Amino acid sequence: MRKNRFPVIDGDGHITERSKEILEFLGGNYRGTSKDESWADTFSPFPSLDGWARLSGMSSPGLRDYPDCDTWVAFLDECGIQTTVVYPTAALAFGLIQDPAWAVDIARAYNSWLHASYTKRTQRILGAALIPVHDVPAAVKEMRRAKEELGMPGAILPSVTNLRKGYGHESFFPIYEEACRLDMPLAVHGAPSRGLGFDYLDTFVEVHALEHPLPLMIQLTNMVFQGVFELYPDLRVAYLEAGAGWIPFMMDRLDEDFERRGKKWAPRLKRLPSDYIKSGSVYVSLESEERTLPYVLELFGEDHIFFASDYPHERARAQYLEDIPGIEARQDISDLAKQKILADNAQRFYRLDSPAAAR
């Protein structure tokens, strides 16, 4: 395994779903669905992210990694990463499922498949669980199973749903209560853009530039102003794959509106929104080359930003190998900040063992 200057935890990697394998884990009303293989070849268990075809870009030369467990471990060795926490690809659109019963069963099937195919086979790959936010009691039950039976350290809140309410809504509070009880962090991961007003954009590059940060901004705003972090101070939520540069903007923006209108419209808040954002409840991942990183560290702090490889999405394998050396070589942040970004913060967020022990 490559030796880096610091231990490294990858706080956000990805698997690539294999639909037929996932369907084999279906139970409940959908047991046996996998037996009709012709339909399994035709239809994904998950909706489209946004209606834009990704096959042309994802299948370009050098962008073809479709990693099974062994390929993922080889990538970790090649990069000098001790541990990764993996998120879905197609299932990032999970929140757009219309049928709550399907959402419950496919979440359970996905988590069981992820455990059998990856996390059960190596301690270096950990899973973020899908939870069916369409059915909150079922989501709480699946969180418990994912943590206590499957050993998954975190759970996913889909960034875009068809539920017509954000995660500040009181109906989701039982999820936060259970997350605190389990000491299990949650992650809002960008990707879908349906319903966000992007339909009039002309090209995928325009959509892709906005569909990761915008839903995170929406969910963070709703959760802060509805008092989620006031009511659940032990809750940890990461907002992933939009970089870190948007956080200072949101701190200023939310503070300004709170000072003008907060007494009437955000009565649960006892502090400025930026104080909740800096309190330790909110985490973000970063892009290794972000020019605004020193400014973010100054305003947001060093303790709640972590490295994310995003492997195997959209880049040639050789480009991933440059990320960690690029962070280590930066002259505009301290070595202590680098250590926190590369390992300490993700370790604290996910409550992992020391990455140094895996070296």
C-alpha positions as CSV (number, residue, x, y, z in Angstrom):
1,M,0.0,0.0,0.0
2,R,1.2,3.5,-0.9
3,K,2.5,5.4,2.1
4,N,1.2,9.0,2.5
5,R,2.4,11.6,5.0
6,F,-0.9,11.1,7.0
7,P,-3.3,8.3,7.5
8,V,-6.3,8.7,5.1
9,I,-10.0,7.9,5.5
10,D,-12.2,8.3,2.4
11,G,-15.4,9.8,3.7
12,D,-17.4,9.4,0.4
13,G,-16.7,6.7,-2.2
14,H,-19.2,4.9,-4.3
15,I,-20.3,1.5,-5.4
16,T,-21.9,0.8,-8.8
17,E,-25.1,-1.1,-8.3
18,R,-25.7,-4.5,-9.9
19,S,-29.5,-4.6,-10.2
20,K,-30.0,-8.4,-10.6
21,E,-27.9,-9.0,-7.5
22,I,-29.8,-6.5,-5.4
23,L,-33.1,-7.9,-6.5
24,E,-32.1,-11.3,-5.2
25,F,-32.3,-9.8,-1.7
26,L,-35.9,-8.5,-2.1
27,G,-38.4,-9.7,0.5
28,G,-41.9,-8.8,1.4
29,N,-44.4,-8.2,-1.4
30,Y,-41.6,-8.2,-4.0
31,R,-39.9,-11.5,-3.2
32,G,-39.1,-13.3,-6.4
33,T,-38.8,-10.2,-8.5
34,S,-35.3,-11.2,-9.5
35,K,-36.5,-14.3,-11.2
36,D,-37.8,-12.3,-14.2
37,E,-34.4,-11.5,-15.5
38,S,-35.6,-10.0,-18.7
39,W,-37.3,-7.1,-16.8
40,A,-34.3,-6.8,-14.4
41,D,-32.1,-6.2,-17.5
42,T,-34.5,-3.5,-18.8
43,F,-35.5,-1.6,-15.6
44,S,-33.3,-0.3,-12.8
45,P,-34.8,-0.6,-9.3
46,F,-34.1,3.1,-8.9
47,P,-35.5,6.2,-10.8
48,S,-33.4,8.4,-13.1
49,L,-31.3,11.0,-11.3
50,D,-32.5,13.8,-13.6
51,G,-33.4,12.5,-17.0
52,W,-29.9,13.2,-18.4
53,A,-28.1,10.2,-20.0
54,R,-24.8,9.5,-18.3
55,L,-23.6,6.5,-20.3
56,S,-21.7,8.6,-22.8
57,G,-19.5,10.2,-20.2
58,M,-19.2,7.3,-17.8
59,S,-18.1,4.9,-20.5
60,S,-15.4,7.1,-22.0
61,P,-11.9,5.7,-22.2
62,G,-10.3,5.7,-18.7
63,L,-13.7,6.1,-16.9
64,R,-14.8,2.5,-16.9
65,D,-14.1,1.3,-13.4
66,Y,-17.0,-0.7,-12.2
67,P,-15.4,-1.8,-9.0
68,D,-16.3,-5.0,-7.1
69,C,-14.9,-5.5,-3.6
70,D,-11.4,-6.6,-4.8
71,T,-11.1,-3.7,-7.2
72,W,-12.1,-1.3,-4.5
73,V,-9.5,-2.7,-2.1
74,A,-6.8,-2.5,-4.8
75,F,-7.7,1.2,-5.3
76,L,-7.4,1.8,-1.6
77,D,-3.9,0.3,-1.6
78,E,-2.9,2.2,-4.7
79,C,-4.0,5.5,-3.1
80,G,-2.8,4.7,0.4
81,I,-6.3,4.9,1.9
82,Q,-7.0,2.9,5.0
83,T,-10.8,2.9,5.0
84,T,-13.6,4.1,2.8
85,V,-17.3,4.7,3.4
86,V,-19.2,3.9,0.3
87,Y,-22.4,5.5,-1.0
88,P,-24.6,4.5,-4.0
89,T,-24.6,5.6,-7.6
90,A,-28.0,4.9,-9.1
91,A,-29.6,4.8,-5.7
92,L,-28.7,8.5,-5.1
93,A,-32.1,8.9,-6.8
94,F,-33.8,6.7,-4.2
95,G,-35.8,9.7,-2.8
96,L,-37.7,9.9,-6.1
97,I,-39.3,6.5,-5.7
98,Q,-43.1,7.0,-5.7
99,D,-44.2,3.8,-4.0
100,P,-43.3,3.8,-0.2
101,A,-43.7,0.0,0.0
102,W,-41.1,-0.4,-2.8
103,A,-38.8,2.1,-1.1
104,V,-38.9,0.1,2.1
105,D,-38.1,-3.2,0.4
106,I,-35.5,-2.0,-2.0
107,A,-33.7,-0.1,0.7
108,R,-33.5,-3.3,2.8
109,A,-32.4,-5.3,-0.3
110,Y,-29.7,-2.7,-1.2
111,N,-28.3,-2.7,2.3
112,S,-28.2,-6.5,2.5
113,W,-26.5,-6.7,-1.0
114,L,-24.0,-4.0,0.0
115,H,-23.1,-5.9,3.1
116,A,-22.8,-9.3,1.4
117,S,-20.9,-7.9,-1.6
118,Y,-18.5,-5.4,0.1
119,T,-18.6,-4.7,3.8
120,K,-18.8,-8.3,5.0
121,R,-15.8,-9.2,2.9
122,T,-13.4,-6.5,4.2
123,Q,-13.2,-4.2,7.2
124,R,-11.7,-1.5,5.0
125,I,-15.0,-0.9,3.1
126,L,-17.9,0.4,5.2
127,G,-21.4,1.2,4.0
128,A,-23.8,4.1,4.2
129,A,-27.2,2.7,4.5
130,L,-30.3,3.6,2.5
131,I,-33.2,4.4,4.7
132,P,-36.8,4.7,3.3
133,V,-37.6,8.3,4.3
134,H,-41.0,7.7,2.6
135,D,-42.0,5.7,5.6
136,V,-40.4,7.1,8.8
137,P,-41.1,4.2,11.1
138,A,-39.6,1.8,8.5
139,A,-36.7,4.1,8.1
140,V,-36.0,4.0,11.9
141,K,-36.3,0.2,11.8
142,E,-33.8,0.0,8.9
143,M,-31.4,2.3,10.6
144,R,-31.3,0.0,13.6
145,R,-30.8,-3.1,11.4
146,A,-28.1,-1.4,9.4
147,K,-26.1,-0.3,12.4
148,E,-26.6,-3.2,14.8
149,E,-26.8,-6.2,12.4
150,L,-24.9,-5.0,9.3
151,G,-22.3,-2.8,11.0
152,M,-23.0,0.3,8.8
153,P,-21.6,3.5,10.4
154,G,-24.0,6.0,8.7
155,A,-27.3,6.4,6.8
156,I,-28.3,8.4,3.8
157,L,-30.9,11.2,3.6
158,P,-31.7,11.5,-0.2
159,S,-31.0,15.1,-1.1
160,V,-34.1,15.3,-3.4
161,T,-37.4,13.5,-2.7
162,N,-41.0,13.6,-4.0
163,L,-42.3,14.1,-0.5
164,R,-42.9,17.8,-0.9
165,K,-41.2,18.6,2.4
166,G,-37.6,19.2,3.6
167,Y,-35.7,17.4,6.4
168,G,-36.7,20.2,8.8
169,H,-40.2,18.9,8.8
170,E,-41.3,17.4,12.2
171,S,-42.3,14.1,10.5
172,F,-38.6,13.3,10.2
173,F,-37.8,13.9,13.8
174,P,-38.0,10.2,14.8
175,I,-35.1,9.6,12.4
176,Y,-33.0,12.1,14.2
177,E,-34.0,10.7,17.6
178,E,-32.9,7.2,16.5
179,A,-29.7,8.6,14.9
180,C,-28.8,10.2,18.2
181,R,-29.6,7.0,20.1
182,L,-27.5,4.9,17.8
183,D,-24.8,7.6,17.6
184,M,-25.2,7.1,13.8
185,P,-24.5,10.1,11.5
186,L,-26.7,11.0,8.5
187,A,-25.5,12.2,5.1
188,V,-27.4,14.3,2.6
189,H,-25.7,13.5,-0.7
190,G,-26.1,15.6,-3.8
191,A,-27.0,14.3,-7.3
192,P,-30.6,14.4,-8.3
193,S,-32.1,17.7,-9.6
194,R,-35.7,16.8,-10.4
195,G,-38.1,19.6,-9.3
196,L,-35.3,22.2,-8.7
197,G,-36.0,24.3,-11.8
198,F,-33.2,22.9,-14.0
199,D,-35.6,21.8,-16.8
200,Y,-34.8,24.8,-18.9
201,L,-31.1,24.4,-18.9
202,D,-29.6,23.4,-22.2
203,T,-26.7,21.0,-21.4
204,F,-25.7,18.4,-18.8
205,V,-22.7,20.4,-17.8
206,E,-25.0,23.2,-16.6
207,V,-27.2,20.7,-14.7
208,H,-24.2,18.9,-13.1
209,A,-22.6,22.1,-11.9
210,L,-25.7,22.9,-9.8
211,E,-27.4,19.6,-8.9
212,H,-25.0,18.7,-6.2
213,P,-24.8,22.0,-4.2
214,L,-28.3,23.4,-4.7
215,P,-30.3,20.6,-2.9
216,L,-27.7,20.6,-0.1
217,M,-28.3,24.3,0.4
218,I,-32.0,23.7,0.4
219,Q,-31.9,20.9,3.0
220,L,-29.4,22.7,5.2
221,T,-31.5,25.9,5.2
222,N,-34.7,23.9,6.1
223,M,-33.0,21.9,8.8
224,V,-31.3,24.9,10.5
225,F,-34.3,27.2,10.4
226,Q,-36.7,24.5,11.6
227,G,-34.5,24.0,14.6
228,V,-33.2,20.5,14.0
229,F,-29.8,21.2,15.4
230,E,-31.3,23.1,18.3
231,L,-33.5,20.1,19.2
232,Y,-30.9,17.5,18.5
233,P,-27.5,18.9,19.4
234,D,-25.9,15.5,19.3
235,L,-27.0,14.9,15.7
236,R,-24.3,14.8,13.0
237,V,-25.2,15.5,9.4
238,A,-22.8,15.6,6.4
239,Y,-23.6,17.5,3.2
240,L,-21.6,15.7,0.6
241,E,-20.2,16.2,-2.9
242,A,-20.7,19.9,-3.3
243,G,-17.2,20.8,-2.0
244,A,-16.8,23.1,1.0
245,G,-16.8,26.6,-0.5
246,W,-20.6,27.1,-0.2
247,I,-20.6,26.9,3.6
248,P,-19.3,30.4,4.4
249,F,-21.8,31.8,1.9
250,M,-24.7,30.0,3.6
251,M,-23.5,31.0,7.0
252,D,-23.7,34.7,6.0
253,R,-26.9,34.3,4.1
254,L,-28.8,32.5,6.8
255,D,-27.5,34.8,9.5
256,E,-28.7,37.9,7.6
257,D,-32.2,36.5,7.1
258,F,-32.4,35.3,10.7
259,E,-31.5,38.7,12.1
260,R,-34.3,40.3,10.0
261,R,-37.0,37.7,10.2
262,G,-35.9,34.9,12.5
263,K,-37.9,35.9,15.6
264,K,-41.2,35.3,13.7
265,W,-40.2,32.6,11.3
266,A,-37.6,30.6,13.1
267,P,-38.8,30.7,16.8
268,R,-36.9,27.5,17.8
269,L,-33.5,29.0,17.2
270,K,-31.6,30.4,20.2
271,R,-28.5,31.2,18.3
272,L,-27.4,32.5,14.9
273,P,-27.7,29.9,12.1
274,S,-23.9,30.1,11.7
275,D,-23.4,29.0,15.3
276,Y,-25.3,25.8,14.7
277,I,-23.4,25.2,11.5
278,K,-20.1,25.6,13.3
279,S,-21.2,23.7,16.4
280,G,-20.1,20.2,15.3
281,S,-23.4,19.0,13.9
282,V,-22.6,19.9,10.3
283,Y,-19.9,18.3,8.2
284,V,-18.9,18.7,4.6
285,S,-16.5,17.0,2.2
286,L,-14.1,19.0,0.0
287,E,-12.6,19.0,-3.4
288,S,-8.8,18.7,-3.1
289,E,-8.1,21.7,-5.3
290,E,-10.6,24.1,-3.8
291,R,-9.0,27.6,-3.9
292,T,-11.3,28.9,-1.1
293,L,-10.3,26.2,1.4
294,P,-8.2,28.5,3.7
295,Y,-11.1,30.9,3.9
296,V,-13.5,28.0,4.7
297,L,-11.2,26.8,7.4
298,E,-11.0,30.3,8.9
299,L,-14.8,30.8,9.0
300,F,-16.2,27.2,9.4
301,G,-13.3,25.7,11.3
302,E,-10.9,22.8,10.7
303,D,-12.8,20.0,12.5
304,H,-15.7,19.3,10.2
305,I,-14.4,19.0,6.7
306,F,-13.2,15.6,5.3
307,F,-11.6,14.1,2.3
308,A,-13.8,12.2,-0.2
309,S,-12.4,10.3,-3.2
310,D,-15.8,10.0,-5.1
311,Y,-14.2,7.0,-6.8
312,P,-15.2,5.6,-9.3
313,H,-17.2,8.5,-10.7
314,E,-16.4,10.5,-13.8
315,R,-12.6,10.7,-13.7
316,A,-9.7,8.6,-15.0
317,R,-8.1,6.4,-12.3
318,A,-4.8,8.3,-12.6
319,Q,-6.5,11.5,-11.5
320,Y,-7.6,10.0,-8.2
321,L,-4.0,9.2,-7.4
322,E,-3.2,12.9,-7.4
323,D,-5.8,14.0,-4.8
324,I,-4.0,13.0,-1.6
325,P,-0.6,14.2,-2.6
326,G,-2.2,17.4,-3.8
327,I,-3.7,18.1,-0.4
328,E,-0.5,17.1,1.4
329,A,1.5,19.5,-0.9
330,R,-0.7,22.5,-0.3
331,Q,1.2,25.5,1.2
332,D,-1.9,27.5,2.2
333,I,-3.1,25.2,5.0
334,S,-1.3,23.8,8.0
335,D,-0.2,20.2,8.5
336,L,-2.6,19.9,11.4
337,A,-5.5,20.9,9.1
338,K,-4.3,18.4,6.5
339,Q,-4.3,15.6,9.2
340,K,-7.8,16.5,10.2
341,I,-9.1,16.7,6.7
342,L,-7.5,13.4,5.6
343,A,-8.4,11.3,8.6
344,D,-9.4,12.8,11.9
345,N,-12.6,14.5,10.9
346,A,-14.1,11.5,9.1
347,Q,-13.0,9.2,11.9
348,R,-14.9,11.4,14.4
349,F,-18.0,11.8,12.1
350,Y,-18.4,8.1,11.5
351,R,-17.0,7.0,14.9
352,L,-14.4,4.8,13.3
353,D,-11.3,3.2,14.8
354,S,-8.0,5.0,14.4
355,P,-6.9,4.8,10.7
356,A,-3.3,4.5,11.9
357,A,-4.2,1.1,13.3
358,A,-4.9,-0.2,9.8
359,R,-1.6,0.9,8.3
